[in-house]
Amino acid sequence: MTYIVTDNCIRCKYTDCVEVCPVDCFYEGENFLVIHPDECIDCGVCEPECPAEAIKPDTEPGLDKWLQINTEYAKIWPNITVKRDPMEEAREMDGVEGKYELYFSPNPGKGD
C-alpha cells in the first residue's frame, strides 16, 4: 500500500502534508502535489494533515488513475519538504468536482 494525492488537491495545494512526511516523498506541480509511491513508507501521517482530504490510501477502490498520475509526475516534478501558503483560490476550489479535467497543469512547481 502507498498513499496518493487525488483530485481535490488541484488548485488548493495545501502543503501541511509535506511538513510531516518523514521520508520527503512529496513532489510539487504548478497547482497540485503528488506522492512518490516507491518512496512512501505507508505511515499515514500525511492523510489527516490535508485540509482538503485529498490524500488517500491506494487500496481504496477507483484510485488506479491517481496512482498512475502520482507515479508519473513524482519522477519529473521537484521535491517539496517545507510548508507554504495554499493557493489563493484554495477555499473556493475545495470540493469542486472534475478538477483534473478542468484545471490540472503538468508544469512543475518550485520545489524547495
VMD Tcl script that builds the backbone (N, CA, C; Angstrom):
set m [mol new atoms 336]
animate dup $m
set s [atomselect $m all]
$s set {name element resname resid chain x y z} {
  {N N MET 1 A 0.834 -1.185 0.000}
  {CA C MET 1 A 0.000 0.000 0.000}
  {C C MET 1 A 0.879 1.248 0.000}
  {N N THR 2 A 0.373 2.288 -0.574}
  {CA C THR 2 A 1.003 3.602 -0.541}
  {C C THR 2 A -0.110 4.635 -0.439}
  {N N TYR 3 A 0.250 5.832 -0.103}
  {CA C TYR 3 A -0.712 6.934 -0.105}
  {C C TYR 3 A -0.517 7.722 -1.380}
  {N N ILE 4 A -1.605 8.292 -1.888}
  {CA C ILE 4 A -1.555 9.068 -3.117}
  {C C ILE 4 A -2.390 10.337 -2.946}
  {N N VAL 5 A -2.088 11.324 -3.762}
  {CA C VAL 5 A -2.831 12.572 -3.760}
  {C C VAL 5 A -3.848 12.503 -4.898}
  {N N THR 6 A -5.054 12.962 -4.609}
  {CA C THR 6 A -6.142 12.863 -5.578}
  {C C THR 6 A -6.644 14.251 -6.004}
  {N N ASP 7 A -7.685 14.234 -6.802}
  {CA C ASP 7 A -8.277 15.385 -7.480}
  {C C ASP 7 A -8.458 16.645 -6.631}
  {N N ASN 8 A -8.871 16.511 -5.393}
  {CA C ASN 8 A -9.217 17.705 -4.632}
  {C C ASN 8 A -8.012 18.572 -4.269}
  {N N CYS 9 A -6.811 18.090 -4.464}
  {CA C CYS 9 A -5.612 18.901 -4.216}
  {C C CYS 9 A -5.428 19.970 -5.302}
  {N N ILE 10 A -5.906 19.687 -6.485}
  {CA C ILE 10 A -5.702 20.601 -7.613}
  {C C ILE 10 A -6.314 21.970 -7.311}
  {N N ARG 11 A -5.470 22.985 -7.479}
  {CA C ARG 11 A -5.806 24.396 -7.241}
  {C C ARG 11 A -6.130 24.709 -5.786}
  {N N CYS 12 A -5.775 23.788 -4.887}
  {CA C CYS 12 A -5.792 24.059 -3.443}
  {C C CYS 12 A -4.333 24.059 -2.989}
  {N N LYS 13 A -3.684 22.916 -3.202}
  {CA C LYS 13 A -2.267 22.698 -2.912}
  {C C LYS 13 A -1.873 23.149 -1.502}
  {N N TYR 14 A -2.627 22.644 -0.531}
  {CA C TYR 14 A -2.210 22.821 0.849}
  {C C TYR 14 A -0.929 22.014 1.033}
  {N N THR 15 A -0.008 22.504 1.795}
  {CA C THR 15 A 1.267 21.794 1.952}
  {C C THR 15 A 1.510 21.341 3.387}
  {N N ASP 16 A 0.457 21.284 4.177}
  {CA C ASP 16 A 0.573 20.790 5.549}
  {C C ASP 16 A 1.178 19.384 5.564}
  {N N CYS 17 A 0.841 18.598 4.562}
  {CA C CYS 17 A 1.265 17.201 4.464}
  {C C CYS 17 A 2.775 17.046 4.286}
  {N N VAL 18 A 3.387 17.936 3.527}
  {CA C VAL 18 A 4.817 17.775 3.231}
  {C C VAL 18 A 5.669 17.985 4.474}
  {N N GLU 19 A 5.188 18.815 5.359}
  {CA C GLU 19 A 5.934 19.147 6.571}
  {C C GLU 19 A 6.036 17.958 7.539}
  {N N VAL 20 A 5.042 17.079 7.527}
  {CA C VAL 20 A 5.033 15.940 8.453}
  {C C VAL 20 A 5.606 14.652 7.857}
  {N N CYS 21 A 5.852 14.630 6.576}
  {CA C CYS 21 A 6.336 13.414 5.910}
  {C C CYS 21 A 7.759 13.081 6.364}
  {N N PRO 22 A 7.956 11.913 6.974}
  {CA C PRO 22 A 9.286 11.563 7.471}
  {C C PRO 22 A 10.288 11.175 6.382}
  {N N VAL 23 A 9.807 10.912 5.164}
  {CA C VAL 23 A 10.718 10.481 4.097}
  {C C VAL 23 A 10.743 11.436 2.901}
  {N N ASP 24 A 10.101 12.584 3.028}
  {CA C ASP 24 A 10.137 13.618 1.987}
  {C C ASP 24 A 9.761 13.079 0.607}
  {N N CYS 25 A 8.603 12.417 0.528}
  {CA C CYS 25 A 8.202 11.796 -0.741}
  {C C CYS 25 A 7.165 12.602 -1.522}
  {N N PHE 26 A 7.005 13.897 -1.190}
  {CA C PHE 26 A 6.080 14.754 -1.931}
  {C C PHE 26 A 6.816 15.524 -3.022}
  {N N TYR 27 A 6.126 15.690 -4.143}
  {CA C TYR 27 A 6.678 16.416 -5.285}
  {C C TYR 27 A 5.646 17.439 -5.726}
  {N N GLU 28 A 6.153 18.591 -6.216}
  {CA C GLU 28 A 5.278 19.726 -6.447}
  {C C GLU 28 A 5.108 20.086 -7.906}
  {N N GLY 29 A 3.837 20.135 -8.309}
  {CA C GLY 29 A 3.487 20.673 -9.605}
  {C C GLY 29 A 3.011 22.100 -9.440}
  {N N GLU 30 A 2.720 22.738 -10.536}
  {CA C GLU 30 A 2.270 24.127 -10.523}
  {C C GLU 30 A 1.030 24.326 -9.646}
  {N N ASN 31 A 0.080 23.379 -9.718}
  {CA C ASN 31 A -1.143 23.545 -8.926}
  {C C ASN 31 A -1.603 22.268 -8.223}
  {N N PHE 32 A -0.653 21.375 -7.924}
  {CA C PHE 32 A -1.002 20.053 -7.402}
  {C C PHE 32 A 0.242 19.427 -6.784}
  {N N LEU 33 A 0.048 18.586 -5.791}
  {CA C LEU 33 A 1.143 17.805 -5.207}
  {C C LEU 33 A 0.937 16.338 -5.536}
  {N N VAL 34 A 2.024 15.576 -5.563}
  {CA C VAL 34 A 1.929 14.124 -5.701}
  {C C VAL 34 A 2.870 13.466 -4.696}
  {N N ILE 35 A 2.603 12.192 -4.440}
  {CA C ILE 35 A 3.446 11.369 -3.576}
  {C C ILE 35 A 4.133 10.336 -4.459}
  {N N HIS 36 A 5.429 10.162 -4.260}
  {CA C HIS 36 A 6.149 9.120 -4.999}
  {C C HIS 36 A 5.850 7.786 -4.322}
  {N N PRO 37 A 5.096 6.901 -4.981}
  {CA C PRO 37 A 4.673 5.664 -4.334}
  {C C PRO 37 A 5.818 4.725 -3.950}
  {N N ASP 38 A 6.941 4.814 -4.634}
  {CA C ASP 38 A 8.076 3.952 -4.289}
  {C C ASP 38 A 8.857 4.488 -3.093}
  {N N GLU 39 A 8.656 5.743 -2.751}
  {CA C GLU 39 A 9.344 6.343 -1.608}
  {C C GLU 39 A 8.473 6.379 -0.356}
  {N N CYS 40 A 7.164 6.373 -0.530}
  {CA C CYS 40 A 6.214 6.419 0.583}
  {C C CYS 40 A 6.377 5.162 1.439}
  {N N ILE 41 A 6.450 5.357 2.764}
  {CA C ILE 41 A 6.601 4.213 3.668}
  {C C ILE 41 A 5.269 3.821 4.307}
  {N N ASP 42 A 4.183 4.343 3.789}
  {CA C ASP 42 A 2.840 3.965 4.221}
  {C C ASP 42 A 2.564 4.272 5.687}
  {N N CYS 43 A 3.183 5.321 6.208}
  {CA C CYS 43 A 2.994 5.644 7.628}
  {C C CYS 43 A 1.653 6.316 7.896}
  {N N GLY 44 A 1.126 7.024 6.891}
  {CA C GLY 44 A -0.185 7.629 7.016}
  {C C GLY 44 A -0.250 8.956 7.752}
  {N N VAL 45 A 0.876 9.508 8.166}
  {CA C VAL 45 A 0.814 10.771 8.922}
  {C C VAL 45 A 0.342 11.941 8.061}
  {N N CYS 46 A 0.498 11.857 6.767}
  {CA C CYS 46 A 0.085 12.950 5.880}
  {C C CYS 46 A -1.426 13.020 5.699}
  {N N GLU 47 A -2.082 11.901 5.718}
  {CA C GLU 47 A -3.515 11.855 5.395}
  {C C GLU 47 A -4.361 12.776 6.280}
  {N N PRO 48 A -4.255 12.735 7.595}
  {CA C PRO 48 A -5.085 13.622 8.415}
  {C C PRO 48 A -4.658 15.091 8.376}
  {N N GLU 49 A -3.469 15.373 7.846}
  {CA C GLU 49 A -2.977 16.758 7.768}
  {C C GLU 49 A -3.556 17.529 6.601}
  {N N CYS 50 A -4.139 16.847 5.632}
  {CA C CYS 50 A -4.648 17.504 4.420}
  {C C CYS 50 A -6.021 18.125 4.677}
  {N N PRO 51 A -6.100 19.462 4.685}
  {CA C PRO 51 A -7.391 20.123 4.900}
  {C C PRO 51 A -8.426 19.802 3.820}
  {N N ALA 52 A -7.961 19.465 2.624}
  {CA C ALA 52 A -8.864 19.167 1.510}
  {C C ALA 52 A -9.224 17.681 1.435}
  {N N GLU 53 A -8.668 16.874 2.337}
  {CA C GLU 53 A -8.901 15.427 2.346}
  {C C GLU 53 A -8.601 14.803 0.979}
  {N N ALA 54 A -7.507 15.240 0.375}
  {CA C ALA 54 A -7.134 14.775 -0.958}
  {C C ALA 54 A -6.158 13.601 -0.930}
  {N N ILE 55 A -5.665 13.220 0.239}
  {CA C ILE 55 A -4.709 12.117 0.343}
  {C C ILE 55 A -5.458 10.857 0.759}
  {N N LYS 56 A -5.270 9.800 -0.021}
  {CA C LYS 56 A -5.982 8.542 0.202}
  {C C LYS 56 A -5.016 7.359 0.093}
  {N N PRO 57 A -5.314 6.258 0.776}
  {CA C PRO 57 A -4.528 5.045 0.554}
  {C C PRO 57 A -4.882 4.474 -0.819}
  {N N ASP 58 A -3.903 3.940 -1.514}
  {CA C ASP 58 A -4.175 3.432 -2.864}
  {C C ASP 58 A -5.024 2.164 -2.864}
  {N N THR 59 A -5.352 1.661 -1.692}
  {CA C THR 59 A -6.201 0.472 -1.603}
  {C C THR 59 A -7.684 0.816 -1.735}
  {N N GLU 60 A -8.023 2.095 -1.683}
  {CA C GLU 60 A -9.423 2.475 -1.881}
  {C C GLU 60 A -9.800 2.210 -3.343}
  {N N PRO 61 A -11.011 1.717 -3.582}
  {CA C PRO 61 A -11.433 1.416 -4.948}
  {C C PRO 61 A -11.467 2.661 -5.841}
  {N N GLY 62 A -11.125 2.457 -7.110}
  {CA C GLY 62 A -11.243 3.510 -8.109}
  {C C GLY 62 A -10.107 4.512 -8.151}
  {N N LEU 63 A -8.996 4.215 -7.502}
  {CA C LEU 63 A -7.895 5.181 -7.466}
  {C C LEU 63 A -6.719 4.805 -8.365}
  {N N ASP 64 A -6.897 3.857 -9.248}
  {CA C ASP 64 A -5.809 3.443 -10.150}
  {C C ASP 64 A -5.286 4.608 -10.981}
  {N N LYS 65 A -6.193 5.438 -11.476}
  {CA C LYS 65 A -5.807 6.615 -12.266}
  {C C LYS 65 A -4.882 7.514 -11.447}
  {N N TRP 66 A -5.201 7.724 -10.180}
  {CA C TRP 66 A -4.419 8.619 -9.330}
  {C C TRP 66 A -3.077 8.016 -8.953}
  {N N LEU 67 A -3.023 6.713 -8.811}
  {CA C LEU 67 A -1.734 6.056 -8.564}
  {C C LEU 67 A -0.817 6.280 -9.760}
  {N N GLN 68 A -1.351 6.151 -10.957}
  {CA C GLN 68 A -0.567 6.375 -12.179}
  {C C GLN 68 A -0.097 7.827 -12.274}
  {N N ILE 69 A -0.985 8.778 -11.982}
  {CA C ILE 69 A -0.636 10.202 -12.044}
  {C C ILE 69 A 0.452 10.527 -11.025}
  {N N ASN 70 A 0.299 10.043 -9.790}
  {CA C ASN 70 A 1.306 10.285 -8.763}
  {C C ASN 70 A 2.649 9.699 -9.176}
  {N N THR 71 A 2.642 8.493 -9.694}
  {CA C THR 71 A 3.877 7.833 -10.115}
  {C C THR 71 A 4.571 8.611 -11.231}
  {N N GLU 72 A 3.810 8.994 -12.234}
  {CA C GLU 72 A 4.363 9.701 -13.398}
  {C C GLU 72 A 4.979 11.051 -13.022}
  {N N TYR 73 A 4.239 11.867 -12.288}
  {CA C TYR 73 A 4.711 13.221 -12.018}
  {C C TYR 73 A 5.740 13.298 -10.896}
  {N N ALA 74 A 5.744 12.326 -9.987}
  {CA C ALA 74 A 6.771 12.315 -8.938}
  {C C ALA 74 A 8.159 12.125 -9.539}
  {N N LYS 75 A 8.225 11.543 -10.710}
  {CA C LYS 75 A 9.512 11.322 -11.381}
  {C C LYS 75 A 10.064 12.588 -12.036}
  {N N ILE 76 A 9.191 13.561 -12.321}
  {CA C ILE 76 A 9.653 14.730 -13.073}
  {C C ILE 76 A 9.473 16.069 -12.355}
  {N N TRP 77 A 8.673 16.110 -11.296}
  {CA C TRP 77 A 8.484 17.349 -10.553}
  {C C TRP 77 A 9.504 17.449 -9.416}
  {N N PRO 78 A 9.801 18.671 -8.957}
  {CA C PRO 78 A 10.770 18.842 -7.870}
  {C C PRO 78 A 10.192 18.439 -6.502}
  {N N ASN 79 A 11.076 17.995 -5.644}
  {CA C ASN 79 A 10.721 17.598 -4.286}
  {C C ASN 79 A 10.342 18.824 -3.465}
  {N N ILE 80 A 9.356 18.670 -2.596}
  {CA C ILE 80 A 8.958 19.732 -1.676}
  {C C ILE 80 A 8.886 19.162 -0.265}
  {N N THR 81 A 9.514 19.857 0.677}
  {CA C THR 81 A 9.559 19.379 2.064}
  {C C THR 81 A 9.144 20.442 3.068}
  {N N VAL 82 A 8.892 21.654 2.603}
  {CA C VAL 82 A 8.534 22.746 3.511}
  {C C VAL 82 A 7.115 23.244 3.224}
  {N N LYS 83 A 6.424 23.599 4.287}
  {CA C LYS 83 A 5.059 24.103 4.159}
  {C C LYS 83 A 5.063 25.523 3.607}
  {N N ARG 84 A 4.156 25.752 2.674}
  {CA C ARG 84 A 3.949 27.081 2.094}
  {C C ARG 84 A 2.471 27.418 2.182}
  {N N ASP 85 A 2.148 28.647 1.862}
  {CA C ASP 85 A 0.743 29.054 1.831}
  {C C ASP 85 A 0.025 28.292 0.725}
  {N N PRO 86 A -1.251 27.958 0.944}
  {CA C PRO 86 A -2.019 27.314 -0.127}
  {C C PRO 86 A -2.258 28.304 -1.265}
  {N N MET 87 A -2.790 27.814 -2.351}
  {CA C MET 87 A -3.112 28.681 -3.480}
  {C C MET 87 A -4.212 29.656 -3.058}
  {N N GLU 88 A -4.224 30.836 -3.661}
  {CA C GLU 88 A -5.179 31.876 -3.288}
  {C C GLU 88 A -6.629 31.405 -3.363}
  {N N GLU 89 A -6.931 30.566 -4.339}
  {CA C GLU 89 A -8.300 30.110 -4.559}
  {C C GLU 89 A -8.622 28.809 -3.828}
  {N N ALA 90 A -7.788 28.391 -2.894}
  {CA C ALA 90 A -7.934 27.095 -2.231}
  {C C ALA 90 A -9.320 26.893 -1.616}
  {N N ARG 91 A -9.807 27.856 -0.894}
  {CA C ARG 91 A -11.125 27.695 -0.238}
  {C C ARG 91 A -12.244 27.520 -1.271}
  {N N GLU 92 A -12.198 28.311 -2.324}
  {CA C GLU 92 A -13.248 28.235 -3.342}
  {C C GLU 92 A -13.168 26.931 -4.137}
  {N N MET 93 A -11.966 26.417 -4.320}
  {CA C MET 93 A -11.771 25.217 -5.140}
  {C C MET 93 A -11.961 23.918 -4.364}
  {N N ASP 94 A -11.924 23.981 -3.049}
  {CA C ASP 94 A -12.079 22.780 -2.226}
  {C C ASP 94 A -13.458 22.164 -2.467}
  {N N GLY 95 A -13.454 20.928 -2.958}
  {CA C GLY 95 A -14.699 20.209 -3.197}
  {C C GLY 95 A -15.273 20.332 -4.596}
  {N N VAL 96 A -14.660 21.138 -5.452}
  {CA C VAL 96 A -15.125 21.268 -6.833}
  {C C VAL 96 A -14.906 19.935 -7.557}
  {N N GLU 97 A -15.897 19.483 -8.261}
  {CA C GLU 97 A -15.821 18.218 -8.998}
  {C C GLU 97 A -15.062 18.373 -10.322}
  {N N GLY 98 A -14.394 17.316 -10.757}
  {CA C GLY 98 A -13.762 17.278 -12.074}
  {C C GLY 98 A -12.583 18.211 -12.256}
  {N N LYS 99 A -11.853 18.467 -11.197}
  {CA C LYS 99 A -10.743 19.424 -11.297}
  {C C LYS 99 A -9.619 18.938 -12.209}
  {N N TYR 100 A -9.399 17.636 -12.288}
  {CA C TYR 100 A -8.322 17.141 -13.146}
  {C C TYR 100 A -8.577 17.534 -14.600}
  {N N GLU 101 A -9.773 17.278 -15.068}
  {CA C GLU 101 A -10.118 17.586 -16.461}
  {C C GLU 101 A -10.152 19.090 -16.729}
  {N N LEU 102 A -10.536 19.856 -15.734}
  {CA C LEU 102 A -10.686 21.300 -15.923}
  {C C LEU 102 A -9.424 22.116 -15.655}
  {N N TYR 103 A -8.632 21.719 -14.642}
  {CA C TYR 103 A -7.588 22.616 -14.159}
  {C C TYR 103 A -6.182 22.036 -14.023}
  {N N PHE 104 A -6.017 20.737 -14.143}
  {CA C PHE 104 A -4.699 20.142 -13.902}
  {C C PHE 104 A -3.633 20.741 -14.815}
  {N N SER 105 A -2.489 21.074 -14.228}
  {CA C SER 105 A -1.344 21.561 -15.003}
  {C C SER 105 A -0.189 20.565 -14.862}
  {N N PRO 106 A 0.398 20.140 -15.981}
  {CA C PRO 106 A 1.536 19.228 -15.915}
  {C C PRO 106 A 2.858 19.958 -15.609}
  {N N ASN 107 A 2.800 21.278 -15.502}
  {CA C ASN 107 A 4.021 22.064 -15.264}
  {C C ASN 107 A 4.530 21.843 -13.839}
  {N N PRO 108 A 5.849 21.832 -13.678}
  {CA C PRO 108 A 6.410 21.647 -12.342}
  {C C PRO 108 A 6.199 22.872 -11.460}
  {N N GLY 109 A 6.255 22.647 -10.153}
  {CA C GLY 109 A 6.237 23.738 -9.193}
  {C C GLY 109 A 7.668 24.168 -8.893}
  {N N LYS 110 A 7.829 24.927 -7.811}
  {CA C LYS 110 A 9.144 25.455 -7.432}
  {C C LYS 110 A 9.993 24.438 -6.693}
  {N N GLY 111 A 9.362 23.584 -5.894}
  {CA C GLY 111 A 10.128 22.678 -5.034}
  {C C GLY 111 A 10.809 23.469 -3.941}
  {N N ASP 112 A 11.729 22.823 -3.265}
  {CA C ASP 112 A 12.444 23.507 -2.159}
  {C C ASP 112 A 13.488 24.472 -2.642}
}
mol reanalyze $m
mol bondsrecalc $m
mol representation Tube
mol addrep $m
